[in-house]
Amino acid sequence: MSFPDFFAQVPTFVVRDPLADFLGAAEGGLIEYSFADAVRLAGHSCPTVAGAWLMSTRAMRALYGEAVPERGAVSVEFSDALGDGVAGVIASVATLLTGAAGGGGFKGLAGRFSRRDLLHFEVAGVEEIRFRRRDTGEVVDISLDLSPVAGDPRMGALLPSLLAGKGSAEEARLFGQLWQDRVRRILIDHHDDERLTPLRRAGGNAAL
């Protein structure tokens, strides 16, 4: 298996999962996730998956500060329905990092470690996505704007023929390279660019 080299340059994200600790799956419950894990989950690498990674990691860091974020202790709420746009793709990455799951999630053990019903859609009052700490009630709202990182205009010319099965192998390789270059720029060149992931404390007026 070979991923683009830049995947390894994306900062990893460490969480503490009490369930993993309890079941002996990870020493101290510490689990280190990489962007490649999100790609494995989604089955592809695209700007949406990259944006979901940036949103989820930034929101978790905002909620926990210098502490290691706790997986399974954060709920995630979407303004969109599950089937709207790319909400489902973003939610899958958020679930990977937060543990928050819908009605089919892990129901817990003797009232502990439940991940069920921590992921909600079509929530009134949420502008785009809201991450909420279950222990403190602290909330951050976050959104995604990838417009500062434009795609190469050649992709628009290549895409129709490739989707129609008429593109050459050389054109297909070029399209893939250009596509992943935008993902690279989002994750590497703009990793800390707050324009891509505007974040606010709930009820606050100032962007963080």
N, C-alpha and C positions, 0 to 999 in steps of 0.2 A: 504494500500500500504506500502510495506516494502522494503527499499533499504539497501544495505550493510552499516554497521555503519561508515565505513571510508568516505563515501560520505560527511558526516557532518563535517569532518575534513579538507576538501579541502577549501582553502580560497575563499570566494565569490568575485564577481567583480561588482563594481558599475559604472554605466554610467549615463550620463545626456542625455535624449532624448527630444529635443525641441518640437517634435510633441506630445509626451505624455503630456508635460506641457501645450501646447496650447489647447489640447482637454480635459484637466482636468483629465487625466488618472493616473497621478502620480504627487504628490506634488513636485514642483520644477523640474519636469521631471526626478527625480532620480529613477532609477530602479536597484535593486540588483539581479544579476543572480548568481545561484549556479550551481555546476557541475550536480546536479540532474536535472536541467532544460535542460541541454544539453542531458542527458540520455533520458528524456521524449521526446525531439525532435527527437532524433535518434531512439528511441525505444529499445536501448540496450546500454550496457556499455562494451567498448572494448579498447584496447590500442590506436586504431586510434582516437576514440572519446576523450580519455584522452589527446592524443598528440595534437589534434585540439584545445582543451581547453587551453592547455599550450601555444601553438603558438599564438593564438588569444589574450589571456590576456597579454602575454609578449610583443607582437608587439604594442598593444594599450598603454601599460605603457611606452614603449620606445618613442612613438610619443607624449605623453601628459605629461610625467614626473610626477610632483606632482599634476597636475590639474586633475579634473575628466574628463575622456574621453567622447567625444560627439558622441552619437550614431546617425548615419545618415550622418556623416561628414567625413567618411573614405571609400575609394574605396579599393577593394581587387582584385588582379590579380593573376592568376595561369598560370604556364607554361604548365600544362597538359590540355587536353580536359576534358570536364565535365564527360564524360563516362570512362575516364582512371582511372584504379586502384581505389584508395579511395578518389579521388579528390572531388567527390560529397558529401561524408560524411564530409570531412573537411570543405568544403564550407558551408554546412548547419550550422555547429557550428559557423563559422566565421560570417555568416549572423545573427545568433542569437545575437551575441555580438556587431557587428558593424552596423547592419541594412542594410548593402550593399546587394542589390538584383539585379537580372538579369532583363530581359525584362518584366517579369510579376510582378515586384515590384510596390509598391505604387507610383503613378505618381505625388503626391504632391497636394497642394492647392494654387492656384493663383501663381504658380511658386516657392512656398516654400515647404520644407519638403520632396522633392522627394527622393525616395530610388531606383528608377528605373535606370538600366544600370550602377550600381556601382560595379557589380560583373562580372568579365571577365575571359575567359579561352583562352588557346593557345596564350598567349601574348608573343611576341618576346622580348628577352632581360631579361626575368624574369627567374631566376634559378629554383625557386620552388614556393614561394608565396611572393607577395609584398603587403604591406599595405601602403596606401598613404593618407595623410591628404589633404582634398580638400581646406582648407582655406590657409594653408601655403605651400603646395606642398611637405612637408617633407615626405621622403620615408624610409621605412625599408624593407629589404628582410629577410625572415626567412625560415628555413627548419626544417625537423624532422628526428631525428635519434634515434630510440628506442633500438638500439643494446646494449647500456650499461645496459639495464634492460631485461635480458633474461627470457624467460618463463620457467616454470618447465618442465624438460624433460618428465615427466610422461604424460603430455598433448598429446604429439605426439603419444604415445602408445594408449591412450584412444580414441582419436578423430575418427579414422576410424570405429571402432565398433559402436560408438555412432551415427555417421552419417548414418551408415547402419541400424540403428534401432536395433542393437543387444546388446547394452550395458545394464547393470543392472541399477537399480535405484541408487544403491550405487555408481557405477562408474560415473553416470551422476552428482550426487551431488559433488563428488570429482573433476570432471572436472570443474564444475562451480566455486568451491572454489579456485582451482588453477588459473583459468582464471582471476577471480576478484582479486586474490592476486597480479598478475602482474600489473593490473590496479592500485591497491593501492600503490604499490611500485613506479610506475611512478608518481603518483599524490602527494604522501605524502613523501616518502623517497627521491625522486629525483625532488621535486617540483622546486627547485632553481638550479638544475644541468644544466648548460648552454650547456653541451654536447648534451643534447636531443633536444634543440631548438637553434641552432646557428643563430645568428642575426647580420646583418650588416646594417649600414646606406648605402643608395644607393651611389655607387661610392667610398665608403670607403674601406680601406684595413684591418682595425682592427675589430675583432669580439667584440661585445658589451656584 
